[in-house]
């Protein structure tokens, strides 16, 4: 019964909340030399589909050859000063290897924020913002890092101090998985050019027109564009890959667990119902004896109904209460990256499902009560025949 409640609640909660934490704003990402990308896209005449296109520059920090070109000691100490938690321990372990940061140009990152409708990130020449891909994070880690960033620690690059912004950057800089960055820094463009020494990777992002998507549908629009792009030498990825993977995660985590919930619920109800009715059948002589002593059938049925309620409601109540903790554990252990750290929301979403299953159980209890009444009435008829 507990397994049934956990699977039902977790599966429905994942199905309802999947993707809420991963709103996509970029439809295509092209990797390569910007001039070549723009030339080939122009030849394909994709302007009718494109609302906005922009470049995001990323590159590794090219420090000087002297020892201590980069230091994240202040950030490490800021995290160390936070309350003891699992996220804090994970961060402390990961920050030990934060010695070669990946840099992201501020202008490109701000274009992504603009597409989302968020405020742009404003950095001075000696400021930076910490960046982490969502695949490397969860709710506990995020809370700890955001709390640490409020103390305004700094990092050192080429023996110059760069104060970290309070903003914790986690927006995807590409459509899918062209690049995932465990820890990086968003820096102003002049600083980016200086610290990467002009050696960087260029990602050209495209956002499709909403009017075209509404008219033809996202799937059909991307299918038409992909057919054109496949005829070129462009290296690209589309949102279809990410969408397909998310659908797979949703199906695996939601539909599979709901199916298991149905199986466990059938098993649990069958065991409980059959066990009680078999016990009642085995003790039929006692019922007939009580009837011979003058007990009315009505009172026997009421007594049996009271037994059935206790027999079912005790395990159901314990399972329903325990499932709240079970669902939270499943959410922290099995949820996909976009659902990590949202255990509270998933558990809250599962409460109505648990209540619905309880209502279904009440219907099953009523059915067992009617079966019990029939068995008792059968004993009454046998008593009359004997008389």
N, C-alpha and C positions, 0 to 999 in steps of 0.2 A: 504493500500500500504506500509506503514511504517512497519507494522507487517510482511508483506511478505518479504521485504528486510532484516529485522533483522533475521528472521528465516532461510532464505536461507543462508545468510552470516555466521551466527553462526554455523549452522549445518554442512556446508561444511568445515569451518575452524576447527571445532572439529574433523571431520573425517580425515582431512589431517594431523593434528598435534598430534592426540591422541597417547600417548605412547612415544613421543620423549624425554620427560623429565624423563622417568622411564625405562632406559635400564636395563634389568635383566642380572645378571652374575651368579647367584646361581640357580640351578635347583631343589635341594632337601635340606631340613633342617630336621635333626633328633634331637629330644630332649631326654635327658636321660644321663646315665652313659656312657662315651666314650668307655670304655672297652667292655661293652655289645654290643654297637652299632657296633663296629668294628668286633666283633666275628660273629654277625648275618649277617652282610653284606658280610663277607668272606664266610660264608656258602652258601649264595645266588649266589656267583660267579659273582659279579657285576663289577669286575675289567675291563672287556671288554667294559663296558659303561662309566667308570669313568675316567675323565682326572685329576681331582685334588679333594682332600678332606682335610678339615682342621677344627679346633675347634675354636669357638668364645666363650669367657667367659664373662659373664655379672653377676653383682650382686649389691645389694644395699650397700651404704656406711655404714659401721659399726663404727660410731664414739664412742669416749669414753663417759662416762656417764655425764661428766661435761657440763655445759651450754656453748653454743657457739662452739660446736664441728665442725659445718660447718657454713660458712658465704659467701654469694655471694654479699655483699654490694658494692664492687668495680664494679662488672659487672652491678648492678642496676644503679649506678651513671653514668657509662659510657653510658648506654642506655638513661638515663634521659637527658644527655647532647646533644643528637642528635636532629636534626630538628623535629619540631612538625609534626606528621603524624599519621594516623590510626595504622600503624604497631608499632610505638613507644608506643602508648597507650596500645595496646594489650600486648606488651612485658613487659611493666611496671606492668601491672596487673598480668601477669603470673609469673614474677620473684618474686613476693611477696610470692609465694608458693614454691619457689626453695630452699628448706631447707634440703631435703634428696635426693641427686643426685644418679642416677644409674650409675655405673662404667662399662666401657668396656675395655677389655684388648687390648693393642696396637698391639700385634702380630696378633691377629685374624682380627682386622680391616685392618691392612696393607695387609693381604692376599686378602681381598676383593678389595682393591685398585689395587693390582697387577693384578687380573683377569680383571679389567677394563682397564688396561694399564696406570694407573695414577701413579704419583710419590708417594712413601711411605711417611707416616707421621713420622717425626723425633721429638722426645720429650726427653728432659733431665729429670733427676730424680725429679726435682721440677717444672715440666711443665705439662700442661694438655690441651686438646682440647675440646671445647664445642660440644656436639652432640644433634641433634634434628631430630626426624622422620619427613618425609615429610608430613605426615597427619596433623601435628600440625603447618604447616608453609605455607607461601605464598610469593609472590614476594616482597611485601612491608615490611613484617617482616624480610625476608632474607637480604634485602638491609640495613635496620636499624641495624640488629645484626652484619653484616659484617663490617659496618662502626664503630660500637662500639668496635669490637674486634681489630681494627687497633690501638687503644690506649693502647693495651696490659694490660687490667685489670687483676686482680688475684682473686682467691677464697682461702678461708682458710679451711683446713681440719685437724682436731686434732691440731689446733693452729699452723699449718705450712702453709706457703704461697706457692700457686701453680700458676705460671703465665700462663695465657691462651694464646694458640697459635692463630695466625691470621687466621688459617684455620678453617672454619666452616664446621663440619662434618655432612653429611646427607645421606650417602650411607646406603641402607638397609642391616642390619646385618643378616637377615634371608630371606628365600625365599618369604614368604607371610606375615602372621600376628601372628607368634608365640609370638612375643613381639613387642610392639611399645613404644617408650620412648619419653616423652615430652621434658625433659631436662636431659642430662646425660653428663658424662665426659669420654673421652678416656685418659687413663693413662698408663704409662709403666708397664710391667708385674710385676716387683717386688713391685711397689707401689700398683698395683691392689691386689696382694696377701696380702699385709699389711693392706690396708684399708677395704678389705672385710673379713678379718680374716679367709680366706680360705673357706668361705661360698658363693658359687656362683652357677649360673646355666650354664650348658654347652649345646651349640648348635653345632651340627656337620653338616657342610655344604658340599655339593657335586656339582661339576661342571661336566656335561656330555661332552664326547668327541665330538668335532665339526664334525669329520669324520663320526661318527655313526649317528649324527643328520642329516647331509646332505644326508646320504645314505637312512635312513629309514623315516626321517621326525621327527620333535619334538613330535608331537602328538602320533604317533605310538610307538616311543621309550619309552615315558613316560607311555603309556598304558601297554606295555610289562613289564616294571619295576614295575609299581603299582600292576600288577597281582601277581608278586612274593612277594612284600612287604606286601600285604594284608594277606599273609599266616603266617606272623610273628607277634610278639607282639610289634614291633617297633612303636613309636609315631612319625609321620612324616607329613610334608606338601610339596607339589610339586608346581611347577610354573603353573601347569594347573589351580589351583584355582585362582591365580592372573590373569592369562590370560583370564579365563572365565569371571571374574568380570570386567576386562577392556573392553572386548567385549560387555558386557551388558551396561556399561557406554557409550561406543561409539554408540551402537544402540539406547539407550534411548536419548542421547543428540544430535546425528547427524541425524539419519533417521527420528525420530519423528518430529524434528523441520523442516527438509526439507519437510516432508509431510504437516505439518502445513503451511509452506511457499507456497506450491502449492495451498492449499485451500484458503489462504488469497489472493493470486495473482488472482485466478479465480474470487473470489468475487469482488475484486477491479476492475478488468478489465470489468467484466460484468456490474457492477454499472455504471462505467464511459461511456462505450460504449453504453449501452442501454439508459442511461440518455440523451446523446447527440442526438442519432438517434431518440428517442421519441420526444425530443424538436424540431428537424428538421421536423418530421412528423406533429407535432401540428402546425407548422408555414408554412405549405405547401402553404396556400393561399397567403402568402406574396411572396413566390418564384414565384408563377404563376403571381402575379401582376407585379413583376419586369420584368419577361419575356415578359409580354404584353407591357411594356413600352419600350421594345427594347433591353434589356440587353442580351448579348450572354451567352449561357450555359457554355462556357469555363470559363468566368469570375466568374460566380456563383460557379463553382466547385473549382476554385482557392481560392475564399473567404472562402468557407466551409472548405477546407483543412487547410487554415491558422488558422481558429477557432479551428479545431480539434487539431492541433499542440499545441496551447496555452492551450487548455482544458486539454490535457494529460500531457504535459511536465512540467507544473507548479507543480502539485502534485507529479509527478515522481521525479523531481529534489529535491523538499523539502524532500521527503521520502528517497531518496538515500543519501542525505547529513546527515539527522537525523539518519539514520541507523548506521552510523559509531559510534555514541555515544551510540546507543541502543545495538549494538553488544558488545561494551566494557563493558557496564553495565551487560549484560547477562553473559559475560565471568567471571566477578568478582563475580557474584552472584550464578551462576549455575554450573560452571565448576568443574570437578572432581579434586581430590587433585593433580594429576600429571600435571594439566593444570593451577593451581592457580598461579597468579603472572605473567602470560604470556598474559595479555590482549593486549599488543602492538602487539605481534606476531599474535594472533588470529585476531585482527582487520586488520592487514596488509594482512593476508591470505584471508580475506573476501572481500577485494577490487576487485580482479578479478571476483569474483562471482557476486558482485553488478553490475559491468560493463556488465557481461554476461546477467544478468536479464534486464538491460537497453536495450541491443540489442534486446532481446525478446520483450520488450515493444515497441520498434520501429517497429518491424514486426507487432505487433497488431495494432499500430496506422495506418500503411499502409492499413491493412485490413479494419479498420473503414472508412478510406478515400474512399476506393473503394465502400463500402456500401453507403456512402454519395453520391458519384457520381451517383450511380444507382438510388437513390431516386430523385436526381435533374433531371436526364434524364427522369425519369418517369413523372415528372411534365412537362417537355418539350413536351412529347408525348400527355399528356392530353390537353395542351394548343393548340396543332395542331388540335386535334380532335374537340375541342370547336370552333376553327376557321373555 
